[in-house]
Amino acid sequence: MVAVISLLVILTHTFGLTDLVTNVRHLQTLVRESGTPGYAIYIALFILATVCLLPGSALVLVGGIVFGPWLGTLLSLIAATLASAISFLLARWLGRSLLVKYVGHTTTFQAIERGIARSGIDFLILTRLIPLFPYNIQNYAYGLTAIPFWPYTLISALTTLPGIFIYTLMASELAAHGLTLAFILKLSLAGLALFALVQAARRYARHKRVDLSGEQR
């Protein structure tokens, strides 16, 4: 499995995917000029970036700029959900024993495995809402735990929706109206909403006594 992921990462660098998926202007041009196939291209790039452990933030922003807040949110949510599901299945299908051999010693993997063993679904929900571990790495790590596929996929979709919607909306507003006072106010409100969501998740974790550090006891 490590070889497969390494090959994908090498290919993304060789063909310039890394530069593409982190460059908002180039992405915007590519998707917009592709017409109807642009929908499929957008989703495919999103999935490739996630599977290859590349950041997807530029893609979310482009979704808002090109497709608008509602369609952009829908497409990004579909793409992010498919990407996390594929990464999860890659980890599960290509072999736990091989991946554990190479990354089982890492802090992220060990923390997630212990967290799931202790707190189950609650740990998944909270680590999706609170950015303690890299999101793309989480996808692979959860594939190596005992958590079922469908609950994982549904929870991943629901917990990523607020952030995707806010970033998509802000990108769409900025592209349409520029840097105005109204945009700054909306951006501030969006930031407060995300902050409140994270704090609510932290309070829930304390209430349920979920150890988000995954430290060994």
Beta strands, then each sheet from edge to edge (+ up, - down):
end
